[in-house]
């Protein structure tokens, strides 16, 4: 089964300067382990919210809004696309991802199975 892990965080609560060298080293090690285990299909961080665009549709009318989105307290900062045998396995990889960040990060993930799979 394929699962999408959405990485959510409050940019105001993130450590100043973003990820440090140790976090990047630990994250690269985890990504390498996930790749060797054959579960990681793709992963990436997302560009800053200031560079984003939202398009909303209501009543058949579309509105285009360029970032930053001041009303956003939590953003999707990145994603991982996994291929696992079970949802529990995807959840465990997601938990390991969170542990790598340590206590200084207020971060969460949402694990969602892709539709159309049995």
VONUMAR-569477 format. One record per residue: residue in one letter; z, x, y of N, C-alpha, C, O, CB in turn. Coordinates in steps of 0.001 Angstrom, whole numbers, plus 500000, padded with zeros to 6 digits. Last residue first. Glycine has a CB too. Example, Ala and Ser with C-alpha at 12.3 -4.5 7.8 and 13.67 -1.06 7.14 Angstrom:
BEGIN
S507080512850497750507140513670498940507870512900500030508039513409501138505725514084499402
A507800513190494310507800512300495500507800513200496700508465514236496681509046511308495527
***
This chain:
BEGIN
X497328493913498194498141493197497224499393493766496933500144493224496122497483493052496039
X496260493694501586496558494521500407497483493740499494498333492985499967497205495891500812
X495987492341503899494817492436503044495023493319501829494070493651501125493668492944503828
X497794494184506418497383492954505759496176493208504857495442494179505043497058491870506798
X500083496848506197498781496363506631498391495157505793498637495126504588497711497474506527
X503531496567506894502487496697505893501189496155506452501183495116507112502869495966504595
X505429498258509227504647497052508977503564497349507955502773498275508131504026496514510284
X508329499302510670507474499545509509506768498237509180507413497230508891508301500077508274
X509267500640513657508967499377513011507985499688511887506928500271512127508383498318514030
X511906502702514894510580502510514318510480501104513750511482500474513411510289503567513224
X513521504190517745513451503289516602512037503218516084511089503624516757513952501894516972
X515813506185519579514451505934519104514532504991517914515511505004517167513720507269518717
X517308508263521506517445506840521207516042506368520872515201506178521750518085506015522420
X518205511547520721517101510611520937517536509191520587518068508946519504515869511017520099
X520358513041519968520046512990521401518911512021521733518683511710522903519683514372521893
X520643513158517198521401512155517948521048512058519427521410511077520077522846512444517823
X517363513674515624518741513981515969519365512950516894518713511997517319518815515331516604
X514790513598514630514985513546516078516412513831516509516642514197517661514577512206516591
X515009513452511889514506514698512466514789514744513974515004515822514529512987514845512196
X515668510757511481516705511785511339516283513112511964517122513824512514517039511995509866
X513147509486511748514188509273512753515256510363512688515706510846513728514833507898512564
X511896510425509399511303510692510711512361510557511803512462511413512683510121509730510984
X513529509246507497513501510712507617512916511134508958513388512088509577512685511334506467
X512819506589507894514202507013508147514277508532508302515013509036509150515131506545507001
X510161506689507044510459506345508438511878506770508808512111507257509914510281504833508673
X510536507216504340509836508207505167510126507958506642510315508904507407508309508162504906
X511831504773503676512545506051503539511862507157504342512549507964504969512633506458502059
X509793502909504139511018502851504938511773504177504854512300504651505861511920501690504464
X508005503647502122507593503760503524508816503761504440508870504523505405506638502606503905
X509594502972499904509187504365500105508753504589501557509096505609502155508037504741499134
X509769500213500237510987501019500276510668502495500507511393503185501224511776500850498977
X507184499389499762507701499298501124508952500163501273509165500775502320508012497832501490
X505508501685497519506346500535497823506729500536499303506611501548499994507608500537496938
X503702503776497501503704502861496362504461501571496681504112500500496185504322503542495141
X501839504423500569502976504572499665502870503575498514502057502652498547504304504377500426
X500409505821503169499975505216501908501105505471500923501309506604500488498584505815501391
X500810505383506729501218505908505420500566505136504283500220503962504418502739505856505276
X500495506382509932499861505514508953500112506131507590499689507254507317498323505335509233
X502551506398512746502205507071511489501555506022510600502029504888510530503477507723510789
X502574506670516350502461505929515100502278506896513931501900508054514112501287504930515166
X504094506371519634503250506994518630503225506146517372503782505049517332503738508410518314
X505502504875521415505219506252521787504312506977520812503814508064521108506489507000521918
X505715501834522773505255502464521541504809503862521939503858504024522703504087501640520837
X508653501311524806507209501495524623506941501998523217507834502524522553506631502481525673
X510882499397526671510627500065525404509119500147525235508398499181525487511302499311524200
X510744498296529067511943499091528811511772499875527517512436500888527298513199498190528738
X508352497410531330508533497910529971509795498762529872509904499811530508507307498723529531
X507841496794533928508686495859533181508977496342531763509783495727531064508027494495533127
X506036498685534806507436498823535212508365497888534453509560498162534345507569498568536689
X503696500329533516504158498970533333505656498964533585506448499212532675503811498429531908
X501438502377535476502582502162534584503009500699534573502720499940535498503760503046535006
X498531500862533886499903501370533894500203502079535189499276502362535948500141502309532721
X496556498014534865496688499444534614498161499843534693498938499260535449495843500262535626
X495509495049533526496609495668534267496676497133533878496834497463532703497971494948533982
X493370492342533590493472493749533241494529494381534141494461494267535365492092494476533385
X493240489148532250493752489955533348493915491373532848494527491598531803495096489393533896
X491173486399531388491701487723531084492123488433532360491468488338533399490661488560530328
X491478483033530543491261484007531608491916485327531228493070485363530800491818483488532958
X492216481208528637490831481649528636490498482669529712489359483128529794489946480479528792
X494947480917528878494079479844529359492625480243529452491875479684530252494542479380530692
X495238484348528949495961483077528988495030482027529557494402482232530596497272483184529835
X495380487657527994494530486467528065495425485247528009496271485127527123493473486442526912
X495600490992529189496248489752528760495255488613528917494421488596529822497551489475529580
X495543494311528640494657493183528911495336491949528342495611491879527144493218493396528289
X496673497365529954496961496151529188495960495085529605495585494980530773498437495661529415
X496355500837529721495830499597530293496215498452529367496097498561528146494273499667530491
X497920504046530451497530502911529623496971501753530426497099501701531650498702502440528825
X499009506073531838497573506166531581497043504978530792495850504910530497497265507443530839
X501686505580531838500995505542533126499486505562532959498759505116533847501431506708533990
X502490506170529286502233504768529618501511504616530955500805503632531175503541503993529651
X500932509144527955501935508447528763501502507041529156500316506760529334502237509245530006
X499467508909524623499481509430525994500495508625526818500877507528526410498046509358526641
X501251508970521537500373508307522492500525508937523864501593509437524214500671506804522557
X501025510987518595501758510462519731500759509814520666499560510081520591502571511575520454
X499978510272515263499730510796516604500747510212517563501255509107517375498291510476517074
X498654510352511949499784510244512861499381510815514209498552511721514293501031510976512300
X497515509345508706497240509708510096498533509587510892499409508798510539496118508806510709
X498439509363506088497008509171506326496625509599507737495544510150507950496621507707506099
X500810510642503998500421510581505406498907510479505533498179511389505138500939511813506168
X501189510943501261501499509658501871501008509534503306500808508418503786502972509429501833
X501011513316499832499878512395499782500143511047500426499407510093500174499477512184498373
X502753515349499968503136514240499084502027513194498978502092512295498140504425513580499588
X501522516878501937501520517381500563501880516292499560501383516296498434502491518543500428
X502153515187504130500763515446503768500664515923502324499825515438501566500144516484504716
X504913515346504184504282514043503977502826514201503545502330513450502705504363513201505257
X505194518095504753505733517542503506505092516192503179504766515925502022507261517389503604
X504007518170507292503435518954506198503916518423504851503130518315503910503804520443506348
X505809516544508668504406516128508563503715516885507424502927516302506679503662516370509905
X508097518160508487508080516839507860506647516350507671506313515800506622508877515832508705
X507215520380509993507615520552508590507587519218507851507110519146506718509022521177508502
X506818519173512489505678519769511786505985519983510313505112519789509467505289521098512431
X509486518505513058508493517452512888507268517979512147506738517299511268508084516877514249
X510643521027513337511117520127512283510100519023512007509881518650510855512468519512512671
X509160521924515581509131522679514325509532521773513157508863521744512124510076523911514404
X509893519995517479508487520133517102508343520893515788507496520547514964507704520847518210
X512652520503517628512173519205517155510721519306516713510355518756515675512324518137518251
X512563523095518693513141522868517373512688521536516794512375521445515607514663522916517446
X511401522712521245510702523524520235511239523272518829510466523236517871510830525011520573
X511895519212522204512071520657522353511383521391521200510846520761520289513578521023522405
X510250516404523653510668517131522460510818518625522732509981519231523401509670516906521334
X511092515923527174510520515522525896511021516359524738512093516959524819509030515602525959
X512204516331529611511292517364529130510679517041527781509839517793527287512008518670529047
X515204514717528787514339515231529848513476516360529299513973517243528599515177515724531058
X515237512458526041515685513717526651514676514209527689513464514125527492515899514796525568
X514921508964526875514459510151526141514974511415526817515133511443528038512909510181526055
X515490506806528398516587507333527588516187508578526796517022509179526120517083506263526636
X513131506112529586514226506483530480515394507099529711516200507828530289514703505262531263
X511545505311527427511269506596528062512390507056528992512586508257529173509979506513528833
X512695504128524533512866503850525957512639505172526673513462506079526546514298503238526283
X510449503700521750511509504377522478511557503891523910510598503321524429511312505888522437
X509027503462518506509424502810519759510545503590520423511463504077519763509866501353519505
X506406503825516462507527504587516985507846504048518371507039504160519295507211506120517026
X505363502119513687505278502162515145506552502807515667507655502369515339505075500728515755
X503737502701510841505046502906511429504835503061512932504206504017513387505779504157510806
X501976500831508609501919501415509933503346501511510448504072500518510485501015500576510896
X501041501302505231502002500822506221501792501566507527501475502755507550503454501001505719
X499355500385502279499338501122503542500316500465504511500404499240504597497899501167504150
X500000500825498820500000500000500000500000500872501247500576501960501261501199499060499996
***
